Amino acid sequence: MDQTPHRTDAASATGFRYYPYVMAAFVAILLLSNLIGAAKPSYVTLPGGTEWSFGAGVLFFPISYIIGDVLTEVYGYARARRVIWTGFAALAFMAFMAWVVVALPPAEGWDGQEAYEKVFGNTWRIVVASMTAFWVGEFANSFVMAKMKVWTTGKHLWTRTIGSTVVGQGLDSLIFYPLAFYGLAGWPPELLWQVVLSQWLIKTGWEALLTPVTYAVVGWLKRREGVDVFDEDTDFSPFAKAR
């Protein structure tokens, strides 16, 4: 059986074998990054003793963008769009259930309510900021990735993985931290903008560092699926229905 990928338009690419698994990985990383590290600022000590702050979620949240790049590169914008909306719905459901569980009265004798609220009791401001930043950043990332693939005729994958990350992750960081934390105690403006810049640089650095992994995964999926999708006639509206 010939497993060489062939150029395919977005409308004719159907019956993908590994697409559901890539979607599941994307949603899992997205939810975990929002649960574990989104609201915690940490720091590293630079030469000279200066402390440089960054958001702890940056350690693995960029993996969701790498998976997003793989989705768009292999399966096209329309199917990446479906995954982004799935992730958005999962975030909304997680936020709602966290609110419900935190609001439930604790059983008599249980003393973990305060700690539970600190971990899972995000304010609606943080929830709205997270969901807005995710939605804008992911769609921008996928759009740039798909457009650059057409412009480069499928060559130089690294230029579009890094280029799309610069745009998508930049918007994500620029939207999330000011919306979520601006004006709050413990988040002076200088810390806030330092974290925004740190997130953008570290996320882009992650993308560049993992470029060989992205190449390997994209190549393997294209060979196994037997396609190479180009979004030449795709409707890029986030609200368009998949054909």
C-alpha positions as CSV (number, residue, x, y, z in Angstrom):
1,M,0.0,0.0,0.0
2,D,1.4,3.4,-1.0
3,Q,1.5,5.6,2.1
4,T,3.1,8.6,0.4
5,P,1.1,11.8,1.2
6,H,-0.6,13.5,-1.7
7,R,-1.8,17.0,-2.0
8,T,-5.4,17.3,-0.9
9,D,-7.9,20.2,-0.6
10,A,-9.7,20.6,2.7
11,A,-13.1,19.5,1.3
12,S,-12.0,16.1,0.1
13,A,-10.0,15.0,3.1
14,T,-12.2,12.6,5.0
15,G,-11.9,9.4,7.1
16,F,-8.8,10.2,9.1
17,R,-7.7,7.5,11.4
18,Y,-5.6,9.5,14.0
19,Y,-7.6,12.7,14.0
20,P,-9.6,11.8,17.2
21,Y,-6.5,11.0,19.1
22,V,-4.8,14.3,18.2
23,M,-8.0,16.1,19.3
24,A,-8.1,14.2,22.6
25,A,-4.4,15.2,23.3
26,F,-5.1,18.8,22.5
27,V,-8.1,19.0,24.8
28,A,-6.3,17.2,27.6
29,I,-3.3,19.5,27.5
30,L,-5.6,22.5,27.3
31,L,-7.5,21.5,30.4
32,L,-4.5,20.5,32.4
33,S,-2.6,23.7,31.7
34,N,-5.6,25.8,32.9
35,L,-6.0,23.6,36.0
36,I,-2.4,23.4,37.1
37,G,-0.5,26.6,36.3
38,A,-2.5,29.4,34.7
39,A,-2.7,31.7,37.8
40,K,0.7,31.1,39.5
41,P,3.6,33.4,38.8
42,S,7.0,31.9,39.3
43,Y,10.5,33.2,38.6
44,V,14.0,32.3,37.6
45,T,17.2,34.1,38.9
46,L,19.2,35.6,36.1
47,P,22.9,36.2,36.2
48,G,23.5,39.1,38.5
49,G,20.7,38.1,40.9
50,T,17.8,39.6,39.0
51,E,14.5,37.7,39.4
52,W,12.6,37.3,36.1
53,S,8.9,36.3,36.5
54,F,6.9,34.1,34.3
55,G,3.6,32.2,34.5
56,A,4.0,28.6,35.6
57,G,1.5,27.3,33.0
58,V,4.1,28.2,30.3
59,L,5.9,25.0,31.1
60,F,3.5,22.8,29.2
61,F,0.6,25.0,27.8
62,P,2.6,25.7,24.6
63,I,2.3,22.0,23.8
64,S,-1.4,22.7,22.9
65,Y,-0.2,25.2,20.3
66,I,2.2,22.6,18.9
67,I,-0.6,20.1,18.6
68,G,-2.7,22.9,17.0
69,D,0.1,23.4,14.4
70,V,0.1,19.7,13.7
71,L,-3.7,19.7,13.3
72,T,-3.7,22.5,10.8
73,E,-0.7,21.3,8.9
74,V,-2.0,17.7,8.5
75,Y,-5.7,18.0,8.6
76,G,-6.4,21.6,7.5
77,Y,-8.0,24.6,9.0
78,A,-11.5,23.4,9.0
79,R,-10.8,20.4,11.2
80,A,-8.5,22.4,13.4
81,R,-11.4,24.8,13.8
82,R,-13.6,21.9,15.0
83,V,-11.0,21.0,17.6
84,I,-10.6,24.6,18.8
85,W,-14.4,24.7,19.4
86,T,-14.3,21.4,21.2
87,G,-11.5,22.7,23.5
88,F,-13.5,25.9,24.1
89,A,-16.6,23.9,25.1
90,A,-14.5,21.7,27.4
91,L,-13.0,24.8,29.1
92,A,-16.5,26.2,29.6
93,F,-17.8,23.0,31.1
94,M,-14.7,22.7,33.3
95,A,-15.2,26.3,34.6
96,F,-18.9,25.7,35.3
97,M,-18.3,22.4,37.1
98,A,-15.5,24.0,39.2
99,W,-17.9,26.7,40.2
100,V,-20.6,24.2,41.2
101,V,-18.2,22.0,43.2
102,V,-16.6,24.9,45.0
103,A,-20.1,26.3,45.9
104,L,-21.3,23.0,47.4
105,P,-21.3,23.1,51.2
106,P,-18.5,21.1,52.7
107,A,-19.3,18.1,54.9
108,E,-19.0,18.6,58.6
109,G,-15.5,18.0,59.9
110,W,-13.8,18.5,56.5
111,D,-11.3,21.4,56.7
112,G,-10.1,21.5,53.1
113,Q,-12.6,24.0,51.7
114,E,-10.3,27.0,51.8
115,A,-7.5,25.1,50.1
116,Y,-10.0,23.7,47.6
117,E,-11.2,27.2,46.8
118,K,-7.7,28.5,46.2
119,V,-7.0,25.7,43.7
120,F,-10.3,25.5,41.9
121,G,-12.1,28.7,42.8
122,N,-11.1,30.9,39.9
123,T,-13.0,34.1,39.6
124,W,-15.2,34.6,36.5
125,R,-12.7,37.3,35.5
126,I,-10.0,34.7,35.1
127,V,-12.3,32.2,33.4
128,V,-13.5,34.8,30.9
129,A,-9.9,36.0,30.3
130,S,-8.7,32.4,29.8
131,M,-11.4,31.4,27.4
132,T,-11.1,34.7,25.4
133,A,-7.4,34.4,25.1
134,F,-7.6,30.7,24.1
135,W,-10.2,31.4,21.4
136,V,-8.4,34.4,19.8
137,G,-4.9,32.9,20.1
138,E,-5.8,29.5,18.7
139,F,-7.8,30.7,15.8
140,A,-5.1,33.3,14.9
141,N,-2.4,30.5,15.2
142,S,-4.4,28.2,12.9
143,F,-5.2,30.9,10.4
144,V,-1.6,32.0,10.0
145,M,-0.4,28.4,9.8
146,A,-2.9,27.6,7.0
147,K,-2.2,30.7,5.0
148,M,1.5,30.4,5.3
149,K,1.3,26.8,4.0
150,V,-0.4,28.0,0.9
151,W,2.0,30.9,0.4
152,T,5.1,28.7,0.9
153,T,3.5,25.8,-1.2
154,G,4.1,23.5,1.7
155,K,7.8,24.1,2.1
156,H,9.7,25.3,5.1
157,L,7.4,24.0,7.9
158,W,9.5,25.6,10.6
159,T,8.7,29.1,9.3
160,R,5.0,28.6,9.7
161,T,5.1,26.8,13.0
162,I,7.2,29.5,14.6
163,G,5.5,32.3,12.7
164,S,2.0,31.2,13.7
165,T,3.2,30.8,17.3
166,V,4.6,34.4,17.4
167,V,1.1,35.6,16.4
168,G,-1.1,33.2,18.3
169,Q,0.8,33.0,21.6
170,G,1.5,36.7,21.5
171,L,-2.2,37.4,21.3
172,D,-2.9,34.8,24.0
173,S,-0.5,36.3,26.5
174,L,-1.5,39.9,25.7
175,I,-5.2,39.1,26.3
176,F,-5.1,36.7,29.2
177,Y,-2.9,38.4,31.8
178,P,-4.2,42.0,31.6
179,L,-7.9,40.8,31.5
180,A,-7.3,38.4,34.4
181,F,-5.0,40.2,36.7
182,Y,-4.7,43.9,35.9
183,G,-5.4,46.0,39.0
184,L,-5.4,43.1,41.4
185,A,-3.3,43.0,44.6
186,G,-0.1,41.1,44.0
187,W,0.0,42.0,40.3
188,P,1.7,45.4,40.0
189,P,1.8,46.7,36.4
190,E,5.6,46.0,36.0
191,L,5.1,42.3,37.1
192,L,2.1,41.9,34.8
193,W,3.9,43.1,31.7
194,Q,7.0,41.2,32.6
195,V,4.9,38.0,32.8
196,V,3.2,38.9,29.4
197,L,6.6,39.3,27.7
198,S,8.0,36.2,29.4
199,Q,5.1,34.1,28.3
200,W,5.4,35.2,24.7
201,L,9.2,34.6,24.6
202,I,9.1,31.3,26.4
203,K,6.2,29.9,24.4
204,T,7.9,30.9,21.1
205,G,11.1,29.4,22.4
206,W,9.3,26.2,23.2
207,E,8.0,26.0,19.7
208,A,11.4,26.6,18.2
209,L,13.0,24.0,20.5
210,L,10.5,21.3,19.7
211,T,10.6,21.9,15.9
212,P,12.3,18.6,15.3
213,V,9.5,16.8,17.2
214,T,6.9,18.7,15.2
215,Y,8.6,17.7,12.0
216,A,8.6,14.0,13.1
217,V,5.0,14.0,14.1
218,V,3.7,15.9,11.1
219,G,5.7,13.6,8.7
220,W,4.5,10.4,10.4
221,L,0.8,11.5,10.4
222,K,1.0,12.6,6.8
223,R,2.4,9.2,5.8
224,R,-0.1,7.3,7.8
225,E,-3.1,9.3,6.7
226,G,-1.8,9.6,3.2
227,V,-2.7,13.3,2.8
228,D,-1.3,16.8,2.7
229,V,-4.1,19.3,3.1
230,F,-3.9,22.8,1.6
231,D,-6.5,25.4,2.5
232,E,-6.7,27.1,-0.8
233,D,-10.5,27.5,-0.9
234,T,-11.3,27.3,2.8
235,D,-13.8,29.6,4.5
236,F,-11.6,30.9,7.4
237,S,-14.5,32.3,9.5
238,P,-14.4,30.7,13.0
239,F,-18.1,30.3,12.7
240,A,-18.3,28.6,9.3
241,K,-19.7,25.1,9.2
242,A,-17.3,22.3,8.1
243,R,-18.2,20.9,4.8
